[in-house]
Amino acid sequence: MNIEALINKIREELDDLDLAHLEPDTVLREIEGWSSLYGLILMALVSTEYNVDLSGQQIQRIRTVRDLYDAIQKNG
């Protein structure tokens, strides 16, 4: 997996948000319309697609798409 593949998966999963300009350095919580529900959806995506379960501490440290990608790589 590369970061572009992750970005495409996020776009597919969160298709009700405007993610046309989603980049590795996009701060997830700053996406217009973002809520904690989307965070939960992303964690489920990571668990099912990449077989990675992130701890609460890891999730709190994830700010950007790149942070999420790095956490998947580190724990995968």
Secondary structure, DSSP 8 states (H G I E B T S, - for coil): --HHHHHHHHHHHTTTS--TT--TT-BGGGSTT--HHHHHHHHHHHHHHH-----HHHHHH--BHHHHHHHHHHH-
